[in-house]
Amino acid sequence: MNKHNRGRHTLITLVVALPLGLPAVAQQANPAATEELVLEVTAPRLTRDLYETPAAVSVINAPDIREGQQRLQLDESLSTVPGLFFQNRYNFAQNLRVSTRGFGARSPFGIRGIRIQVDGIPYTLPDGQSQIDSIDLESAQRIEVIRGPASVQYGNAAGGVIDITTARGDELPEGGRVRLDGGSDDYRKATVQGSGVSGDTSAVGTLSWLNVNGHREQSEAEKGVFNGRLSHKLGEGRRVTATFNALYNPESEDPGGLTAAQVAEDRNQATFLAKRLDSGQSVEQQTLGLQYQDSEALPGTLTVNTFYNRRDFAQQLPFPGASRIAFDRNFYGISSQYKQVSELAGMPLTWVTGVDLHRQEDDRRRYQVSFDGDITGQTQDETQNATNLAVFGQGDLALTDRWNLSLGTRWDQLRLSIDDDFLSNGDDSGSRTFREVSGVVGLSYKIAPMHQVYANVGTAFESPTFTEFANPNGGNGFNPDIEPQQALNRELGMRGLIGEGLAYDIALFSIRVDDEILPFNVGDQTFYENAGETRRQGLELGIDWDISYAWRVTSALTLADYELRDFTDEQGNNANGNEIPGLPSTLWVNELKWQGAGGRFAALESQYIGEFYAENSNQTEVSDVWLLGVRVGDRFLISDQSFSLYAG
């Protein structure tokens, strides 16, 4: 058995935050403990008290998102959420990979199987792929993570939901703020933010610019992100909010993947071809969203979200051949939902129903590249369209003061089509339509006001992407045999608050996935098929303990078993009983934090990532690793201005 050691990466960061006419804001004592008592969960379509939510849900608020963090990637804020596993943390060309309970692990880059949304705008395409390079964590006010079957209300996302809310102008102190970051690997980041309120109108805008040379050769990145929100209160119970986000990413280099021998020689090197071809990507993206909320016109609350996204993308992969990719994307849609509180048989019933309609249009090209980096021809010119229409409904019935029953269902129609304009190698035009019904039933019991047990069962689906539809039988068009994979999720959990400072969250899960979509090779080409069954089961434990006014301990432990069943690998070998590659059986994250008066803090974080296998045959084992991090910071006043300084 081969073993491969992962690299250790040390990043030193120094930041100075300077206000622009911003009044000093006094620090609240122990904000995490205070918010816990009134915490509500909004991401599962229905707003609930945390201890009435029959689902594995984690909530991260602004102090934990921003304080002492670079705010480059979601892993910084979500590292202490049980069950989440992150890879590609510092490769901006491949972007962050996220998996939860095994979903998302097969993605060669980016995110699959997890729904991402920001301010009600989906960052997940109809075919299930997510793009997160434009997410602005400088503006993030709150992040909710749903793991398991409660996510079925969002459709093509079997693993979970990450729901991000950015601040409105009336949720921030009026004025301006400047933040300057610098660190190792020539890391430089500047952020400017301004917010204000005028009558019933509030506005906030955040602009950040990042430059970093990267820890490896050929890993330089340059990126600018703007995020703005304009909100106007139309009257009592009515509000309209506009959101605009723009990404300008002229360069994100890709150093390529190394063999075990290359890592042993020099783990910081790039591959020869990555340097020769100058592999990397460039992106420009603009997103506009509009939300209308009305709780006065009808007995309940009506919410309507519309959005439009334009993305221009170009990439050179780190090898010759058909390796230069470009596409222009239009992604737009509308979602509406109506929520009301009523009664059923004398019992309180809170219910929501709604419709989602989203469409994706990609104009894709691919080019042949020589060993010297010259374009020698075109291999692809096609339009890919995906349309998703969905109807959903969910209800929470309070059976007693302690028992709560939750039921939800969703119907999806997903149509994917290709119009091929490059006919010299045959016509690959075609279409597939899938109709799927998902459902969840959950039951929760309040042992005490701050202690709850819950159980739920749900079904979910994950469709093939356009890439996975390639026909392996030599014919053109879509593979007629590949189908969405189907998941049956079962979950049992318990959460509570002991005393005033110790919050715990425990979840046991068992998942069976049928028709798992997995890759196989024909010559030097990769295709996909429904190749059997997988079983995932495990334990997730989260602890947040305010030991005293100044000291806080956070811990997240995941113990899991991910197993292939009834499965034959790419070489035709029986892999039944093998572990699913790319998924460690143990994840353990701990943080000890000291919070002093006036904003002074220090934090020590440790992460343990257990060993896992690199392929279905389980021949190559990636060794386990411990990661350690330290952050310290202080805030001080000069006149009526507040300044912050941190390093880590």
C-alpha positions in Angstrom: 0.0 0.0 0.0 1.4 3.4 -1.0 1.2 6.3 1.4 1.2 10.0 0.5 1.8 12.8 3.0 0.0 16.0 2.8 1.8 19.3 2.9 2.0 21.6 6.0 1.2 25.2 5.2 2.1 28.1 7.5 0.6 31.4 6.7 1.5 34.5 8.7 -1.0 37.4 8.5 -0.9 40.9 9.9 -3.9 43.2 9.5 -4.8 46.7 10.5 -8.4 47.8 10.5 -9.0 51.6 10.3 -12.4 53.4 10.6 -13.5 56.3 8.4 -15.6 58.5 10.7 -16.9 55.5 12.5 -17.9 56.0 16.2 -16.4 53.6 18.6 -18.7 50.6 19.4 -18.5 49.1 22.8 -17.9 45.3 22.9 -20.8 43.3 24.3 -20.1 40.8 27.0 -20.0 37.3 25.8 -22.1 37.7 22.6 -22.1 34.0 21.7 -23.8 33.0 24.9 -26.3 35.8 24.7 -27.4 35.0 21.1 -27.7 31.3 21.9 -30.7 32.0 24.1 -32.8 33.6 21.2 -31.2 31.8 18.3 -33.6 31.2 15.3 -32.9 29.1 12.3 -34.2 30.4 8.9 -32.5 28.2 6.2 -34.9 25.2 6.2 -37.6 27.5 4.6 -39.4 27.9 8.0 -38.1 30.2 10.7 -37.9 28.3 13.9 -36.4 28.4 17.3 -33.2 26.3 17.3 -34.6 23.9 19.9 -37.7 23.2 17.7 -35.7 22.4 14.6 -35.7 18.7 13.8 -32.4 18.8 11.8 -28.6 19.0 12.2 -28.2 22.8 11.9 -25.2 25.0 12.8 -25.3 28.8 12.9 -22.2 31.0 12.7 -22.6 34.7 13.4 -20.5 37.8 12.4 -17.9 37.8 15.2 -16.8 34.2 14.4 -16.8 35.0 10.7 -14.6 38.1 10.9 -12.5 38.3 14.1 -8.9 37.3 13.4 -9.8 35.7 10.0 -8.6 36.5 6.5 -12.1 35.8 5.1 -10.8 34.3 1.9 -12.7 31.0 1.9 -15.7 29.5 3.7 -13.5 26.9 5.5 -12.3 29.7 7.9 -15.8 30.3 9.2 -17.1 26.7 9.0 -14.1 24.7 10.2 -15.9 24.1 13.6 -19.1 22.8 11.9 -19.2 19.0 12.4 -19.3 16.9 9.3 -17.8 19.4 6.8 -14.5 18.5 5.0 -12.6 21.0 3.0 -9.9 20.6 0.3 -8.1 22.9 -2.2 -8.0 25.6 0.4 -5.4 27.7 -1.3 -5.8 26.8 -4.9 -7.9 29.7 -6.3 -7.9 28.2 -9.8 -9.7 25.0 -8.6 -11.6 26.7 -5.7 -12.6 25.2 -2.4 -13.9 21.7 -2.4 -16.5 21.0 0.3 -18.1 17.7 1.2 -20.6 16.7 3.9 -21.5 13.2 4.9 -19.7 12.0 1.7 -21.7 14.2 -0.7 -19.5 16.4 -2.9 -16.4 14.1 -2.6 -16.5 13.0 -6.2 -16.2 16.5 -7.6 -12.8 17.1 -9.2 -13.1 20.7 -8.3 -15.6 23.1 -6.7 -18.7 22.0 -4.9 -21.3 19.3 -5.8 -24.2 18.0 -3.8 -24.5 21.0 -1.5 -26.8 23.9 -2.1 -25.2 27.3 -1.7 -27.2 30.6 -1.5 -26.4 34.2 -0.5 -29.2 36.6 0.4 -31.7 34.3 -1.2 -29.8 34.2 -4.5 -28.7 30.6 -5.5 -25.0 30.1 -6.2 -25.9 26.5 -7.2 -26.8 25.9 -10.8 -29.7 23.7 -11.9 -27.4 20.7 -12.6 -26.1 20.9 -9.0 -22.7 22.6 -9.4 -21.8 25.5 -7.2 -19.6 28.5 -7.8 -18.4 30.3 -4.7 -15.5 32.5 -5.8 -17.6 35.7 -5.6 -18.8 35.2 -2.1 -18.0 38.2 0.0 -17.2 37.2 3.6 -16.3 40.8 4.4 -20.1 41.5 4.4 -21.3 38.2 5.8 -23.5 38.6 8.9 -24.6 35.1 9.4 -24.1 31.6 7.9 -26.4 28.6 8.5 -25.4 25.1 7.6 -28.0 22.3 7.2 -26.7 18.7 7.1 -28.8 15.8 6.1 -32.4 15.3 5.0 -33.7 18.7 6.0 -32.0 20.1 2.8 -34.5 18.4 0.5 -36.6 21.6 0.3 -33.8 22.9 -1.9 -33.9 20.2 -4.6 -30.8 19.0 -6.4 -28.6 18.9 -3.2 -28.5 15.6 -1.4 -25.8 16.6 1.2 -26.9 19.9 2.7 -27.3 23.6 2.5 -25.0 26.5 3.2 -27.1 29.7 3.5 -25.2 33.0 3.8 -26.8 36.3 4.8 -24.9 39.6 4.3 -25.6 42.7 6.4 -28.0 45.5 5.4 -26.9 49.0 6.0 -29.3 49.4 9.0 -27.6 46.4 10.7 -24.1 48.0 10.8 -22.8 51.2 12.4 -23.0 54.1 10.1 -19.7 55.3 8.6 -16.8 53.7 6.9 -14.1 51.1 7.6 -10.8 50.3 6.0 -9.0 47.0 6.5 -5.4 46.2 5.3 -4.0 42.7 5.4 -0.5 41.4 4.7 1.2 38.1 5.2 3.5 35.4 4.0 3.6 34.3 0.3 3.2 38.0 -0.6 -0.4 38.0 0.7 -2.0 41.4 0.4 -5.6 42.4 0.8 -7.4 45.7 1.1 -11.0 46.2 2.0 -13.2 49.3 2.1 -16.7 49.3 3.5 -19.3 52.0 4.0 -22.8 52.0 5.3 -25.6 54.4 6.2 -29.3 55.0 6.8 -31.5 57.8 5.5 -35.1 57.6 6.6 -36.5 54.2 5.5 -33.6 53.5 3.2 -30.3 51.8 4.1 -27.3 51.0 2.0 -24.0 49.2 2.4 -21.1 48.6 0.0 -18.0 46.5 0.4 -15.0 46.4 -2.0 -12.0 44.1 -1.4 -8.9 43.4 -3.5 -6.6 40.4 -3.1 -3.1 39.7 -4.3 -1.2 36.6 -3.3 1.8 34.8 -4.9 0.8 31.5 -3.3 2.6 28.9 -1.3 3.6 26.9 -4.5 5.1 27.8 -7.8 2.5 28.9 -10.4 -0.1 29.7 -7.8 -0.4 33.5 -8.0 -3.9 35.0 -7.7 -5.5 38.4 -8.1 -9.1 39.1 -7.3 -11.5 41.9 -6.6 -15.0 41.5 -5.2 -17.7 44.1 -4.6 -20.9 43.5 -2.7 -23.6 46.0 -2.2 -27.2 46.0 -0.7 -29.8 48.7 -1.0 -32.9 48.2 1.2 -36.1 50.3 1.5 -38.9 49.9 3.9 -42.1 50.5 1.9 -44.3 50.4 5.0 -45.1 48.4 8.0 -44.3 44.8 7.1 -43.1 45.5 3.6 -39.5 45.8 2.4 -37.7 45.7 -1.0 -34.0 44.9 -1.1 -31.6 45.0 -4.1 -28.3 43.2 -4.0 -25.4 43.6 -6.4 -22.2 41.5 -6.5 -19.3 41.7 -8.9 -16.2 39.6 -9.3 -13.1 40.5 -11.3 -10.5 37.7 -11.2 -8.0 38.4 -14.0 -5.6 35.7 -12.8 -5.6 32.6 -10.7 -2.7 30.3 -11.6 -2.9 26.5 -11.3 0.2 24.6 -10.2 -1.2 21.2 -11.1 -1.3 18.0 -9.1 1.9 16.3 -7.9 2.8 12.7 -7.7 4.0 11.2 -4.4 7.6 11.3 -5.7 7.3 14.9 -6.6 5.9 15.8 -3.2 8.9 14.0 -1.6 11.3 16.0 -3.8 9.7 19.4 -3.3 6.1 19.9 -2.3 6.1 23.6 -3.3 6.9 23.0 -6.9 4.5 23.2 -9.8 4.4 20.6 -12.6 6.5 21.2 -15.6 3.5 21.4 -17.9 1.7 23.8 -15.6 4.5 26.3 -15.9 5.1 25.7 -19.6 1.4 26.2 -20.4 0.9 28.9 -17.8 -2.2 27.1 -16.5 -4.8 29.0 -14.6 -8.1 30.8 -15.0 -9.7 34.2 -15.3 -13.3 35.1 -14.4 -15.6 38.1 -14.6 -19.0 37.8 -13.0 -21.9 40.1 -12.1 -25.0 39.2 -10.1 -28.1 41.3 -9.4 -30.8 40.2 -7.0 -34.1 41.7 -6.0 -36.2 40.6 -3.0 -39.7 41.7 -2.0 -41.2 40.8 1.4 -44.8 41.6 2.4 -46.4 40.5 5.7 -49.4 42.9 5.4 -51.2 42.2 2.2 -52.1 38.6 3.2 -52.5 36.8 6.6 -49.0 35.4 6.2 -45.7 36.5 4.7 -45.0 36.6 0.9 -41.4 36.6 -0.2 -40.3 36.9 -3.9 -36.7 36.7 -5.1 -35.5 37.3 -8.6 -31.9 37.2 -9.8 -29.6 37.4 -12.9 -26.0 36.2 -13.1 -23.6 36.7 -15.9 -20.2 34.8 -15.8 -17.4 34.9 -18.4 -14.8 32.2 -17.7 -11.5 31.1 -19.4 -9.2 28.4 -18.2 -6.0 26.6 -19.3 -5.6 23.2 -17.7 -2.1 22.0 -16.8 -1.7 19.6 -19.7 -1.7 19.8 -23.5 -4.5 18.5 -25.7 -8.1 19.7 -25.5 -7.3 21.7 -22.4 -8.3 25.3 -23.1 -11.8 26.0 -21.9 -14.1 29.1 -22.2 -17.7 29.7 -21.5 -20.2 32.6 -21.2 -23.0 31.9 -18.8 -26.4 33.5 -18.2 -28.1 32.2 -15.0 -31.4 33.7 -13.9 -34.6 32.8 -12.2 -37.4 33.6 -9.7 -38.4 32.1 -6.5 -41.6 32.8 -4.4 -42.8 31.5 -1.2 -45.8 32.1 1.1 -45.6 31.4 4.9 -48.5 31.4 7.3 -49.3 30.4 10.9 -52.7 28.7 11.3 -54.3 25.8 13.1 -55.0 22.1 12.3 -57.4 20.2 14.6 -56.8 22.8 17.2 -53.0 22.5 17.0 -50.7 25.3 15.9 -49.5 24.8 12.3 -46.8 26.8 10.6 -46.6 26.1 6.9 -44.9 27.3 3.7 -45.3 26.7 0.1 -43.6 28.0 -3.0 -42.2 27.7 -6.5 -38.7 27.9 -7.9 -37.9 28.5 -11.6 -34.2 28.7 -12.6 -32.5 28.6 -16.0 -28.8 28.2 -16.9 -27.5 29.0 -20.4 -23.8 28.2 -21.2 -22.1 29.0 -24.5 -19.1 26.7 -24.2 -15.9 26.4 -26.3 -12.9 24.1 -26.0 -9.6 24.3 -27.9 -6.7 22.0 -28.7 -3.4 23.2 -27.2 0.1 22.1 -28.3 3.0 21.2 -26.0 4.2 24.8 -26.6 0.9 26.3 -25.5 -0.3 27.2 -29.0 -3.9 26.8 -30.0 -4.0 24.3 -32.9 -7.7 23.9 -33.3 -11.2 23.8 -31.8 -12.8 20.7 -30.3 -16.1 22.0 -28.9 -18.6 24.7 -29.6 -22.0 24.1 -28.0 -24.8 25.7 -26.0 -25.8 23.9 -22.8 -29.2 24.8 -21.3 -30.6 23.6 -17.9 -34.0 24.5 -16.6 -35.3 23.6 -13.2 -39.0 24.0 -12.2 -39.9 23.0 -8.6 -42.9 23.2 -6.3 -42.4 22.7 -2.6 -44.3 22.7 0.7 -43.5 22.2 4.3 -45.4 22.3 7.6 -44.6 22.2 11.3 -47.4 20.9 13.5 -47.1 21.5 17.3 -48.6 18.3 18.6 -48.1 19.4 22.2 -45.9 22.0 24.0 -43.0 19.5 23.7 -43.7 17.4 20.6 -43.4 18.9 17.1 -44.0 17.1 13.8 -42.5 18.4 10.5 -43.4 17.3 7.0 -42.0 18.5 3.7 -42.0 17.6 0.1 -40.7 18.9 -3.2 -41.3 18.1 -6.9 -38.5 18.9 -9.4 -38.5 18.9 -13.1 -35.0 19.2 -14.5 -34.3 19.5 -18.2 -30.8 19.5 -19.6 -30.1 20.0 -23.3 -27.1 20.5 -25.6 -27.2 22.3 -29.0 -23.9 21.2 -30.8 -22.5 23.7 -33.3 -19.2 21.9 -33.8 -20.2 19.0 -36.1 -16.9 17.8 -37.6 -16.8 15.1 -34.9 -20.5 14.3 -35.0 -23.6 15.9 -33.6 -23.6 15.7 -29.8 -27.0 17.5 -29.5 -29.5 16.0 -27.2 -31.6 16.4 -24.1 -32.6 14.6 -20.9 -35.5 15.4 -18.6 -35.8 14.2 -15.0 -38.7 14.4 -12.7 -38.0 13.7 -9.0 -40.0 13.8 -5.8 -38.2 14.4 -2.5 -39.6 14.3 1.0 -38.8 14.5 4.6 -40.5 13.7 7.9 -39.1 14.9 11.2 -40.2 14.6 14.9 -38.7 16.6 17.7 -39.2 16.5 21.5 -38.3 19.2 24.0 -36.9 17.5 27.0 -36.6 20.9 28.6 -36.7 24.5 27.3 -33.0 24.2 26.2 -32.7 20.4 25.5 -34.1 18.7 22.4 -34.0 15.3 20.7 -35.1 14.8 17.1 -35.3 12.2 14.4 -35.9 12.6 10.7 -36.0 10.6 7.5 -35.7 12.0 4.0 -35.1 11.3 0.4 -33.0 13.3 -2.0 -31.5 13.2 -5.5 -28.4 14.4 -7.2 -28.4 14.7 -11.0 -25.5 14.1 -13.4 -23.8 17.3 -14.6 -23.3 18.1 -18.2 -19.7 16.7 -18.0 -21.0 13.4 -16.7 -23.5 13.0 -19.6 -20.8 12.1 -22.2 -21.8 8.9 -24.1 -19.2 6.0 -23.6 -20.8 3.8 -26.3 -19.3 5.7 -29.2 -22.5 7.4 -30.1 -23.2 11.1 -30.0 -25.5 13.0 -27.7 -26.3 12.2 -24.1 -25.5 9.0 -22.3 -29.0 7.4 -22.3 -28.3 5.1 -19.4 -27.1 7.5 -16.7 -29.7 8.5 -14.1 -29.7 10.7 -11.0 -28.4 9.0 -7.8 -30.9 8.6 -5.1 -30.3 9.0 -1.3 -32.2 7.8 1.7 -31.1 9.8 4.7 -31.8 8.8 8.3 -30.8 11.0 11.2 -31.1 11.0 15.0 -29.9 14.0 17.0 -29.8 15.8 20.3 -28.8 19.3 21.3 -28.9 21.4 24.4 -27.5 24.1 26.7 -26.2 23.0 30.1 -26.1 25.8 32.5 -25.4 29.1 30.8 -22.3 28.2 29.0 -22.1 24.6 27.6 -23.9 24.0 24.3 -23.8 20.6 22.7 -25.0 19.1 19.4 -25.0 15.4 18.6 -26.1 13.8 15.4 -26.1 10.1 14.2 -26.6 9.6 10.5 -27.1 6.6 8.2 -27.4 7.1 4.5 -27.9 4.7 1.6 -27.2 6.0 -1.9 -28.4 4.0 -4.9 -27.1 4.4 -8.4 -24.1 6.3 -7.2 -22.5 8.3 -10.1 -18.9 7.4 -10.4 -16.1 7.7 -13.1 -14.6 5.1 -15.3 -12.0 5.2 -18.1 -12.2 4.1 -21.7 -8.7 4.7 -23.1 -7.6 8.2 -22.0 -11.2 9.4 -21.7 -13.2 9.6 -18.5 -16.9 8.7 -18.5 -19.5 8.3 -15.8 -22.0 5.6 -14.8 -24.4 4.6 -12.1 -22.1 2.0 -10.6 -23.7 0.6 -7.5 -24.5 1.5 -3.9 -22.8 3.3 -1.1 -23.4 3.4 2.7 -22.4 6.3 4.9 -22.9 6.3 8.6 -21.4 8.2 11.4 -21.4 10.5 14.4 -21.1 14.3 14.5 -20.5 16.0 17.8 -20.2 19.8 18.4 -19.4 21.5 21.7 -19.3 25.2 22.4 -18.3 25.9 26.0 -18.0 29.4 27.6 -15.8 28.3 30.5 -15.8 31.8 31.9 -16.3 35.4 30.8 -12.9 35.3 29.0 -12.4 31.7 28.0 -14.2 29.7 25.3 -13.7 26.2 23.9 -15.2 25.0 20.6 -14.8 21.4 19.4 -16.2 19.5 16.4 -15.7 15.8 16.0 -16.8 13.6 13.1 -16.5 9.8 13.1 -17.8 8.2 10.0 -17.6 5.1 7.8 -18.1 5.6 4.0 -18.3 2.2 2.2 -18.7 1.1 -1.4 -21.4 -1.6 -1.8 -22.2 -3.7 -4.9 -19.5 -1.9 -6.8 -16.9 -2.6 -9.5 -14.1 -0.1 -10.0 -12.8 1.4 -13.3 -10.5 -1.5 -14.0 -13.3 -4.1 -13.5 -12.1 -5.1 -10.0 -14.6 -5.9 -7.3 -14.4 -3.0 -4.8 -17.3 -4.1 -2.6 -16.5 -3.2 1.0 -13.8 -0.7 0.1 -13.9 2.9 1.5 -15.1 5.7 -0.7 -12.0 7.6 -1.8 -11.3 11.2 -0.6 -13.1 10.9 2.7 -11.4 10.7 6.0 -13.1 8.6 8.7 -12.0 11.0 11.4 -12.2 14.8 11.6 -11.5 16.7 14.8 -11.3 20.5 15.1 -10.7 22.3 18.4 -10.3 26.0 19.3 -9.4 27.6 22.6 -10.1 31.3 22.7 -9.4 34.0 25.2 -11.4 37.2 25.0 -10.1 40.2 27.0 -11.5 43.6 27.7 -11.7 46.1 24.8 -11.4 43.6 22.0 -8.2 41.9 22.9 -8.1 38.2 22.0 -6.0 35.1 21.4 -7.0 31.8 19.9 -5.3 28.4 19.4 -6.8 26.0 16.9 -6.0 22.4 16.1 -7.3 20.3 13.3 -6.9 16.5 12.8 -7.7 15.0 9.4 -7.6 11.2 9.4 -6.1 9.0 6.7 -8.2 8.3 3.6 -7.7 6.5 0.2 -7.1 8.2 -3.1 -8.9 5.8 -5.4 -11.7 3.2 -5.4 -9.3 0.3 -5.3 -7.9 1.6 -2.0 -4.3 1.1 -3.0 -3.0 4.5 -2.2 -3.5 5.8 1.3 -3.2 9.5 2.2 -1.7 9.8 5.7 -3.3 11.6 8.5 -2.2 15.1 9.5 -2.4 17.6 12.4 -2.7 21.3 11.7 -2.1 24.0 14.2 -3.0 27.7 14.1 -2.6 30.7 16.3 -4.4 34.1 16.1 -3.9 37.2 18.4 -5.4 40.6 18.2 -6.3 43.8 19.9 -8.5 46.9 19.5 -7.7 50.3 20.8 -9.2 53.8 20.7 -7.6 57.1 19.5 -9.9 59.9 20.1 -13.4 58.6 19.1 -12.0 56.2 16.5 -11.6 52.4 16.9 -8.5 50.6 15.5 -8.0 46.8 15.3 -4.8 44.8 14.8 -4.3 41.1 14.6 -1.8 38.5 13.5 -2.0 34.8 12.9 
